[in-house]
Amino acid sequence: MTVDLLVTGATGFIGSRVAAAARARPGVRVRSLSRRAPGGGPDSGTVPGDLADPRTLHGCCAGVDVLVHCASRVDGDAQSVAAVNDLGTRALVEEAARSGVRRIVYVSTAAVHGRGPFRGVRPGGAPIAPVSAASRARAAAERHVLDAGGLVLRPHLVHGEGDRWVVPGLVALLRELSATVSGCEALQSVIDVDTLGRAVVAAALSPRHGPGAHYVAHPDPVTASELLAAVCERVERPGGGASVDVATALARAAGSPRALHHLGMLTVDHWFADDGFWQGLDCSPGEGFARAFARAAPWYRSYLASGR
């Protein structure tokens, strides 16, 4: 029996890994939603549709068994972010319901809970309290999916080839400080993007994973000092090995919102515990941060050297 699976955001950082993992599954036929698709149909690899224009979504879920929604907008003004993440998701979910899609999975973010601290938080253990326009819109998207009986997956820090936020942001912070930061022992939930892609597909096809929300991360949290050490050892060591304490780092980063954001990440626990997600799933949580990061380090060095 063939499963028809539609992926949104299939050219993005996470969505591309989801699409690749789905294509590697026997008996799964993969299609992707694309604003640039010239046409589409039940046997086409791409289906036209733009989340920012709900009218274009009509018919996009025809013949689809499973919808995996990875697309999101994280930059821009609040109205444009909401148009894609909130209103676009609502229209997509409504179209899926009209088309008889039997399963909807949405890849969200643990940022819907706000800034923390979160230490060993389990599903249902923290309120939805987003602080940015993007996370507010994604929280709204979650509600549309959950109300339709769908599954919401919330990673926190996602690293690997194609990451232009987590590790590049840490490098930018260290460049701003001309040093690394000492005394950062906050716990972070992390997952490499390839494992995340496989896990999303496994959960989408798993009969044991019903409606609700789960955190998706490696079971072992990583300390901020481990993150910094890996960046300095394998990617870039700004300041030639100099180190500053948190108070000094805050003073030096005062004029840079992005640097302050990443400094906040290093000093506040964001550990979301959900071992139950991996139970009964035909996908392992991967080999852990250190080994996965080592594989991605050459890509990070090349990306940062390019100046993009």
C-alpha positions as CSV (number, residue, x, y, z in Angstrom):
1,M,0.0,0.0,0.0
2,T,1.4,3.4,-1.0
3,V,1.2,6.4,1.3
4,D,0.9,9.8,-0.4
5,L,2.7,12.3,1.7
6,L,2.8,16.1,1.1
7,V,5.6,18.2,2.5
8,T,5.5,22.0,2.9
9,G,8.8,23.8,3.2
10,A,10.5,21.0,1.3
11,T,13.4,23.3,0.2
12,G,14.1,24.6,3.7
13,F,16.6,23.7,6.4
14,I,14.3,21.1,8.1
15,G,11.8,20.4,5.3
16,S,14.5,19.3,2.9
17,R,15.6,16.6,5.4
18,V,12.0,15.6,6.0
19,A,11.4,15.2,2.2
20,A,14.6,13.2,1.8
21,A,13.8,10.9,4.7
22,A,10.3,10.4,3.3
23,R,11.7,9.5,-0.1
24,A,13.9,6.9,1.5
25,R,10.9,5.1,2.9
26,P,9.5,2.2,0.8
27,G,5.9,2.6,-0.1
28,V,5.9,6.4,0.4
29,R,5.2,8.8,-2.5
30,V,6.3,12.3,-1.8
31,R,5.0,15.6,-3.1
32,S,6.0,19.1,-2.1
33,L,4.0,22.3,-2.0
34,S,5.8,25.0,-4.0
35,R,5.0,28.6,-4.8
36,R,7.0,28.2,-8.0
37,A,5.5,24.9,-9.2
38,P,4.2,25.5,-12.8
39,G,1.5,22.9,-12.3
40,G,0.6,19.8,-10.3
41,G,-1.6,16.8,-9.9
42,P,-1.8,13.5,-8.1
43,D,1.2,12.1,-9.9
44,S,3.3,15.3,-9.9
45,G,6.3,15.7,-7.6
46,T,5.3,19.3,-6.9
47,V,2.0,20.9,-6.1
48,P,1.4,24.7,-6.6
49,G,0.4,26.6,-3.6
50,D,1.5,29.7,-1.5
51,L,0.7,29.8,2.2
52,A,0.7,33.6,2.0
53,D,-2.2,33.4,-0.5
54,P,-4.8,30.9,0.8
55,R,-6.7,31.0,-2.5
56,T,-3.8,29.1,-4.1
57,L,-4.1,26.2,-1.7
58,H,-7.4,24.9,-3.2
59,G,-6.9,21.3,-4.3
60,C,-3.3,21.0,-3.0
61,C,-4.2,18.1,-0.7
62,A,-6.1,16.1,-3.2
63,G,-5.1,12.4,-2.9
64,V,-2.9,13.1,0.1
65,D,-2.9,10.7,3.0
66,V,-0.4,12.5,5.3
67,L,0.5,16.2,5.4
68,V,3.8,17.2,7.0
69,H,3.8,21.0,7.4
70,C,7.4,22.3,7.8
71,A,7.0,25.7,6.2
72,S,7.2,28.8,8.3
73,R,8.2,32.4,8.1
74,V,10.5,33.7,10.9
75,D,11.4,37.1,9.7
76,G,9.6,40.2,8.4
77,D,6.9,42.3,10.1
78,A,4.2,40.8,12.3
79,Q,1.5,40.9,9.6
80,S,3.6,39.0,7.0
81,V,4.7,36.5,9.6
82,A,1.1,35.9,10.7
83,A,-0.1,35.7,7.1
84,V,2.1,32.6,6.5
85,N,2.3,30.9,9.9
86,D,-1.2,31.6,11.2
87,L,-3.6,32.3,8.4
88,G,-1.7,30.1,5.9
89,T,-1.7,27.2,8.3
90,R,-5.4,27.6,9.0
91,A,-6.2,27.5,5.3
92,L,-3.9,24.5,4.7
93,V,-5.5,22.6,7.6
94,E,-9.0,23.4,6.3
95,E,-8.0,22.2,2.8
96,A,-6.5,19.0,4.3
97,A,-9.8,18.4,6.1
98,R,-11.8,18.9,2.9
99,S,-9.6,16.5,1.0
100,G,-9.8,13.8,3.6
101,V,-6.2,13.8,4.7
102,R,-6.0,11.3,7.5
103,R,-3.0,12.7,9.4
104,I,-1.4,16.2,9.8
105,V,2.0,16.8,11.4
106,Y,3.3,20.3,12.1
107,V,7.0,21.0,12.8
108,S,6.8,23.9,15.2
109,T,9.3,25.1,17.8
110,A,9.8,25.1,21.6
111,A,10.0,28.9,21.3
112,V,6.2,28.9,21.6
113,H,6.9,28.7,25.4
114,G,8.9,31.9,25.6
115,R,12.3,32.5,27.2
116,G,12.3,30.1,30.2
117,P,13.9,28.8,32.2
118,F,12.8,25.3,31.3
119,R,14.5,22.4,33.1
120,G,13.3,18.9,32.3
121,V,9.9,20.2,31.1
122,R,7.6,17.5,29.8
123,P,4.7,17.8,27.4
124,G,2.0,19.9,29.0
125,G,4.4,21.2,31.7
126,A,4.9,24.7,30.4
127,P,2.4,27.4,29.2
128,I,2.3,28.7,25.7
129,A,3.8,32.1,26.2
130,P,5.6,33.3,23.0
131,V,7.5,36.6,23.0
132,S,8.2,37.2,19.3
133,A,5.9,37.8,16.4
134,A,7.2,34.6,14.7
135,S,6.7,32.4,17.7
136,R,3.2,33.9,18.4
137,A,2.2,33.1,14.8
138,R,3.6,29.6,15.1
139,A,1.7,29.0,18.4
140,A,-1.4,30.0,16.5
141,A,-0.5,27.5,13.8
142,E,-0.1,24.8,16.4
143,R,-3.6,25.5,17.6
144,H,-5.1,25.0,14.1
145,V,-3.3,21.7,13.8
146,L,-4.2,20.4,17.3
147,D,-7.8,21.5,16.8
148,A,-7.9,19.3,13.7
149,G,-6.5,16.3,15.6
150,G,-3.0,16.7,14.3
151,L,0.4,16.1,15.8
152,V,2.7,19.0,16.7
153,L,6.5,18.5,17.0
154,R,8.6,21.0,18.9
155,P,12.4,20.9,18.5
156,H,14.5,23.5,20.3
157,L,18.1,24.0,18.9
158,V,18.6,22.3,15.5
159,H,22.1,22.1,14.2
160,G,23.8,20.7,11.1
161,E,24.5,21.6,7.5
162,G,22.3,24.4,6.4
163,D,21.9,25.9,10.0
164,R,22.2,29.7,9.6
165,W,21.0,30.6,13.0
166,V,22.2,28.5,16.0
167,V,25.9,28.1,15.4
168,P,26.4,31.1,13.1
169,G,24.7,33.1,15.9
170,L,27.0,31.8,18.5
171,V,30.0,32.6,16.3
172,A,28.7,36.1,15.8
173,L,28.3,36.5,19.6
174,L,31.9,35.4,20.2
175,R,33.1,37.8,17.5
176,E,31.2,40.6,19.2
177,L,32.8,39.7,22.5
178,S,36.3,38.9,21.1
179,A,36.2,36.1,23.6
180,T,34.3,33.0,24.7
181,V,32.0,33.1,27.7
182,S,32.8,31.3,31.0
183,G,30.3,30.0,33.6
184,C,27.6,29.0,31.1
185,E,26.1,25.7,32.3
186,A,22.5,26.1,31.2
187,L,21.1,22.9,29.7
188,Q,19.8,23.0,26.1
189,S,17.8,20.5,24.1
190,V,19.4,19.9,20.8
191,I,19.0,17.6,17.7
192,D,20.9,17.4,14.5
193,V,18.8,18.2,11.4
194,D,19.2,14.8,9.7
195,T,17.9,12.9,12.7
196,L,15.1,15.4,13.0
197,G,14.1,14.8,9.4
198,R,14.0,11.1,10.0
199,A,12.1,11.5,13.3
200,V,9.4,13.7,11.7
201,V,8.7,11.1,9.0
202,A,8.8,8.2,11.4
203,A,6.3,10.0,13.7
204,A,4.1,10.9,10.7
205,L,3.9,7.3,9.7
206,S,3.7,5.8,13.2
207,P,0.3,4.4,14.3
208,R,1.5,4.8,17.9
209,H,1.9,8.6,17.8
210,G,-1.5,10.1,18.0
211,P,-2.7,13.7,18.3
212,G,-1.0,16.1,20.6
213,A,2.3,17.8,21.1
214,H,5.8,16.4,21.6
215,Y,9.3,17.8,22.0
216,V,11.8,16.3,19.6
217,A,15.4,16.3,20.8
218,H,18.2,14.0,21.8
219,P,17.4,12.6,25.3
220,D,20.7,14.0,26.7
221,P,20.7,17.8,27.0
222,V,23.9,19.7,26.2
223,T,25.4,22.4,28.5
224,A,26.0,25.8,27.0
225,S,29.7,25.3,27.8
226,E,29.7,22.2,25.6
227,L,28.2,24.1,22.8
228,L,30.8,26.9,23.1
229,A,33.6,24.5,23.4
230,A,32.6,22.6,20.2
231,V,32.2,25.9,18.3
232,C,35.7,27.1,19.4
233,E,37.4,23.8,18.8
234,R,35.9,22.9,15.5
235,V,34.6,26.1,13.8
236,E,36.2,29.3,15.0
237,R,37.9,30.6,18.1
238,P,37.3,34.4,18.2
239,G,39.6,36.3,20.6
240,G,42.4,33.8,20.4
241,G,41.2,31.8,23.4
242,A,40.3,34.8,25.6
243,S,37.4,34.3,28.1
244,V,35.0,36.7,29.8
245,D,32.4,36.1,32.5
246,V,28.6,36.6,31.8
247,A,28.4,40.1,33.3
248,T,31.2,41.3,31.1
249,A,29.7,39.5,28.1
250,L,26.3,41.3,28.7
251,A,28.1,44.7,28.8
252,R,30.0,44.1,25.6
253,A,26.9,42.7,23.7
254,A,24.6,45.5,24.9
255,G,24.3,47.1,21.4
256,S,23.5,43.9,19.5
257,P,20.0,42.3,19.9
258,R,21.1,39.1,18.2
259,A,24.2,38.8,20.4
260,L,22.0,39.3,23.5
261,H,19.5,36.7,22.2
262,H,22.2,34.1,21.9
263,L,23.8,35.1,25.2
264,G,20.4,34.6,26.8
265,M,20.3,31.2,25.3
266,L,23.6,30.3,26.9
267,T,22.6,31.4,30.4
268,V,19.0,30.1,30.6
269,D,17.9,26.4,30.7
270,H,15.9,25.2,27.7
271,W,15.7,21.5,28.4
272,F,12.6,19.8,27.2
273,A,12.3,16.2,28.3
274,D,10.2,13.8,26.2
275,D,11.6,10.3,26.2
276,G,8.1,9.1,25.4
277,F,8.4,10.5,21.9
278,W,11.1,8.0,20.9
279,Q,9.4,4.9,22.5
280,G,7.9,2.7,19.8
281,L,9.3,4.9,17.0
282,D,11.3,3.1,14.3
283,C,13.9,5.9,14.5
284,S,16.7,6.4,17.0
285,P,17.5,9.8,18.6
286,G,20.9,9.7,16.9
287,E,24.4,9.5,18.1
288,G,24.4,12.7,20.2
289,F,25.7,16.2,19.9
290,A,29.5,15.9,19.8
291,R,29.7,13.4,16.9
292,A,26.9,15.0,14.8
293,F,28.5,18.4,15.3
294,A,31.9,17.1,14.2
295,R,30.4,16.0,10.9
296,A,28.8,19.4,10.2
297,A,31.8,21.4,11.3
298,P,33.5,21.7,7.8
299,W,30.2,23.0,6.4
300,Y,30.0,25.7,9.2
301,R,33.6,26.7,8.6
302,S,32.9,27.1,4.8
303,Y,29.7,28.9,5.4
304,L,31.2,31.4,7.8
305,A,34.3,32.0,5.7
306,S,32.0,32.9,2.7
307,G,30.8,35.9,4.7
308,R,27.1,35.2,4.0
